[in-house]
Amino acid sequence: MRQARAWLAAHPIEQYVNAEPWNGGITEQQMAWLQRQLDAALQQHQHVIIACHHPLAPGSAPDQYLAWGNDAIMQELERHRSLVKLVLCGHYHPGGYVERNGVHYVVFEGILEAPPDSNAYGVVELWQDKISLQGFGVGTSRELTFM
C-alpha cells in the first residue's frame, strides 16, 4: 500500500491518466521476480502466458485503465516475445485486444456484465501455432496465431 501511495504521489493525474486509486501495478520486487521467471522459461525453452488484472497495452483498453508502469512491464514481456505468446487481463469490462511486437494482449469482457440468469465464460485452447479463445455469453472468441 505504501508503494501505491508513493506511485500516485509521484504521478499526477494531469500527466498520467491512469494515476487513479482504483488502478494498480507491480512492485519492484514483483518486476524482479517476473524477470527471473521469464529468464528461467527462456533457458527451459518454455512458452509463457501472463495473467494479470489490469490491462497493459495501449489500444487494448482506454489509457486510464492501464496498469501503473505498464510500459516497463510490456518492455520486459516483449523482450521475451519468443516465449511470451499471450497476456490475459481484465478490469476493463467491455474488453479489448491488440497485438504488439508479437505479443497478443487480450482484455476479457467482464462476466458481471452478462445478463441475469445467463452464463459467461471462456475456454483457452493451446496449439503449436495458435491460441484459440472461445468466448461464451458476453465473451469474445479469437484465434491468435504466432510463429
C-alpha positions in Angstrom: 0.0 0.0 0.0 2.9 2.3 0.8 4.4 1.8 -2.7 1.0 2.5 -4.3 0.6 5.8 -2.4 4.1 6.8 -3.4 3.5 6.0 -7.0 0.3 8.0 -7.0 2.0 10.9 -5.3 4.8 10.9 -7.9 2.5 10.6 -10.9 -0.1 13.5 -11.0 -3.3 12.6 -12.9 -2.8 15.7 -15.1 0.2 14.0 -16.6 -0.7 10.3 -16.1 -4.3 9.5 -17.0 -4.0 6.1 -15.3 -3.0 7.6 -12.0 -6.3 6.5 -10.4 -6.6 4.9 -6.9 -8.7 2.1 -8.5 -5.8 1.1 -10.7 -2.6 -0.7 -9.7 0.7 -2.0 -10.9 3.5 -4.2 -9.7 6.3 -3.6 -7.2 10.0 -3.5 -7.9 10.2 -6.9 -6.2 7.4 -8.3 -8.4 9.1 -7.0 -11.5 12.4 -8.6 -10.5 10.5 -11.9 -9.9 8.9 -11.7 -13.3 12.3 -11.1 -15.0 13.7 -14.1 -13.2 10.7 -16.3 -14.2 11.0 -15.2 -17.9 14.7 -15.8 -17.9 14.2 -19.3 -16.5 11.5 -20.1 -19.0 13.8 -19.0 -21.8 16.5 -21.3 -20.5 14.0 -24.2 -20.4 12.5 -23.4 -23.9 9.0 -22.9 -22.5 6.2 -20.7 -23.8 4.5 -18.3 -21.4 1.0 -16.9 -20.8 0.8 -14.0 -18.5 -2.4 -13.3 -16.5 -2.9 -10.0 -14.7 -5.9 -7.9 -13.6 -5.0 -4.5 -15.2 -4.6 -4.2 -18.9 -1.0 -3.4 -20.1 -1.1 -2.5 -23.7 -2.4 0.8 -25.1 -5.2 0.0 -27.6 -6.4 -3.0 -25.6 -8.3 -0.6 -23.2 -8.5 3.2 -22.7 -5.3 4.6 -21.2 -6.9 5.4 -17.9 -7.4 1.7 -17.3 -3.8 0.6 -18.0 -1.7 -0.7 -15.2 0.8 1.7 -13.5 4.2 1.2 -15.0 2.7 -0.7 -18.0 5.5 0.5 -20.3 8.2 -1.2 -18.3 6.1 -4.4 -17.9 5.4 -4.6 -21.6 9.1 -3.9 -22.4 10.1 -6.9 -20.3 7.4 -9.1 -21.9 8.2 -8.1 -25.4 11.9 -8.6 -24.7 10.9 -12.2 -24.3 8.4 -12.3 -27.2 9.9 -15.6 -28.4 8.3 -17.2 -25.4 5.5 -14.8 -24.2 2.6 -15.5 -26.5 -0.4 -14.1 -24.7 -1.2 -11.7 -21.9 -4.7 -12.1 -20.4 -6.2 -9.2 -18.5 -9.5 -7.9 -17.1 -10.5 -4.7 -15.3 -11.9 -3.0 -18.4 -15.4 -4.6 -18.7 -16.1 -4.0 -22.4 -12.9 -6.0 -23.2 -10.3 -5.4 -25.9 -7.4 -6.7 -27.9 -4.2 -5.6 -29.5 -1.2 -7.4 -30.9 2.1 -5.6 -30.2 5.6 -6.8 -31.2 4.5 -10.4 -31.5 2.6 -10.5 -28.1 -1.2 -10.8 -28.0 -2.8 -8.6 -25.3 -6.4 -9.7 -24.6 -8.7 -8.0 -22.1 -11.6 -10.3 -21.3 -15.0 -8.9 -21.1 -16.4 -8.5 -17.5 -18.6 -11.5 -16.8 -20.5 -9.4 -14.3 -21.8 -7.5 -17.4 -23.7 -10.6 -18.5 -27.5 -10.5 -18.3 -29.0 -12.0 -15.1 -29.6 -15.8 -15.3 -27.1 -16.2 -18.1 -23.7 -17.8 -18.3 -20.5 -16.2 -19.4 -17.0 -17.8 -19.5 -14.1 -18.5 -21.8 -12.1 -21.6 -22.9 -8.5 -21.3 -23.9 -7.0 -23.9 -26.2 -3.3 -24.1 -26.9 -1.9 -25.3 -30.2 1.6 -25.4 -31.7 0.9 -22.3 -34.0 -2.1 -20.6 -32.3 -4.1 -20.0 -29.3 -7.9 -20.3 -29.6 -10.0 -18.3 -27.2 -13.7 -19.4 -27.3 -16.0 -16.9 -25.5 -19.4 -17.8 -24.3 -22.1 -15.3 -23.2 -20.5 -11.8 -23.3 -17.0 -13.2 -24.1 -15.4 -12.7 -27.5 -13.9 -15.6 -29.4 -10.5 -15.1 -31.0 -7.9 -17.1 -33.0 -4.4 -15.8 -32.2 -1.6 -17.0 -34.4 2.1 -16.9 -33.7 5.3 -18.1 -35.1 
